[in-house]
């Protein structure tokens, strides 16, 4: 497409095209349970099937956007925001290159000169667009009209509430030879205010004109404002052959660098950290993350004498607060595995300073002591505790170093939570009691796996009586042989029969591993779960296979993934030990054959006669070793760690034409579960390839995640790779 053809289209049209390209690479809100298939197998559909997937591979979408950037200037301006929207830090050198692109490194004079140039160019662009539009409408416009428009814009910019220095509004020849310099810390707010002020001034001037002139958004060359998502999930320094001293004193990801980058991202909404860089989560970094947006709009300041306070020109804290007011609220933060002393101390200081209602007292210094000794009253204004209304998803899995005095106030300061992962933390019953009284929190996904300080009574009361837990659709109470589920049999019966999240039948993910489940509870107390897709029943040694099979057949026929590690006496985990051969025979005869194979009849068996959708079983390493190469289409798929699954490679979700609408001009598609995939079917070939890899797979291969997907909001059914994927699918604990 030539330059002249593109220029006739409005920028919004090109921007919308690029937006569709970006969204085509996003996973479906209802993802498939199978590992992501990156190879191309047909055009994606909107249906959440395993093959073809519901979205294009993300690398392909990014490559398309980067190719559009090379076409011409118009496509570059349209594709650049979407190309920068999501940033994943992978290698140290790419991290340093990202800093160089986002963070301004000019000195004060260069920054001021650049600001003046942007101001003059922006006003000139607006003036040119207005004059061209008026001429196109048949109106005569000359230099006097252009001059009058320019003066009107400058007058609007130079009002009493303007944030632009007066010397930048004056002509270059009449400027003071030594104008007021812009400090390095205030370059970002000056640029953001400059762009917003110019846009507001132009629209204000044109609103008085009835010609209906359209002026596009002004250009800002810095890409930081486009970034909505940044994470360090794939960041590693292992294998770089660095000395120990270099790893300690010459870190790539430091607190200063992360802080500088965050200051250039006013629209950031999702942030992901890992244990490989948690030493960079200092107090300034946490302030840049959690105090942006609503918390800085009148919160966190002294409640006394607020109207009498005179802003100090040298007050950098006030400048930072003013800059953060213009940022969007953070919506999701994943702090999986962050246990360093730097992070714990920073979060402790943040909670004590901004969340807890503490007094700003200077009585510890010598001056304060002298005043007290002289009998003077030392005024200690109370700081209003802040809340973080924008934060909806929080992941703290494995943050074992956080004390309860820090963890509880931090979680309770989030009134809009929908996804909460507190697995393997020091959370106590007090948090559940306080959280249950919230009028605004409505959880959709909750993970409390291996929280050894929780009691069964606190979990029962929270799930049964609190409206906060009434809408939960994904729940994990995972426990193992070391740290079991704290619920007693009576408490579990109350949860199953009285908790709204169970009685509603809307659960799609459930993990009750190590819970005291019995045959009586499964048959008489457990309500039907028609939407349940992934079910965890590990470490329940006394639960018989026939009770599990009967529950799946009569109450949860749509379960596709079942975790049975160290469960059932028939599999050798009861009081009476059985041989491996007997356990394998019981697995096939009591579970796989009745639930996954069509019964034989004189008229023939069909796939529709199979009673359930069960197709993946998670088993212990000993059981998987006894299965050998599997049986028929059932193969063993191992993760990168210690977990493994017995998978029916001939079963899976595929998209097929809907023949019920035959005869019409349009072709309708439907998502179906097939049990008879051909040997050369692409999905079956992909699953068999994973089985042949024998554990030499990526960290995102597996089923029944034990970590909640936080950054995109897909919960416990979401797919992840990198370090997050290893925690979800590789680690046994």
Protein Blocks (a to p, Z undefined) as FASTA:
>chain_A
ZZklmmmpcfklmmmmmmmmmmmmpccfbdcfbdcdfbdebjadfbdcfbdcfbdcfklm
mmmmmmmmmmmmmlmmmmmmmmmmpccdfbfklmmmmmmmmpccbdfklmmmmmmmmmmm
mmmmmmmmmmmmmmmnopacdfklmmmmmmmmmmmmmmmkbcbdfklmpcfklpcfbdcd
ddfklmmmmmmmmmmmmmmmmmmmmmmpcnlpacdddddfbfklmpmbdcfklgcfehkl
pafklmmmmcfbdfklmmmmmmmmmkbcbdcddfklmmmmcfklmmmmmmgcjllnopai
afehklmpccdfklmklmmmmmmmmpccdfbdcfehiabfklmmmmmmmmmmmmpccddd
fklpmklmmmmmnopacddddddddddfklmbdcfehilmbcfklmmmmmmmmmkbfbdc
fehiabdfklmmmmmmpckbccfbdcfehiakbcfklmmmmmmmpmklmmccbdcfbdcf
klccfbdfklmmmmmmmmmklmnopafbdcfehiacdfklmmmmmccdfkbmbdcfehil
kbcfklmmmmmmmmmmmbmbdcfehiajknopafbdcdfklmmmmmmmmmmmmmmcccdd
fkopafklpmbfcfbdcddfklmmmnonoghjbccdddfblbccdddfkgccdddddfkl
goiabdcddddddfkbcfklmklmmmmmmmmnnopacfkbcehiabdcfknonajmbcce
hjllmmmmmpmZZ
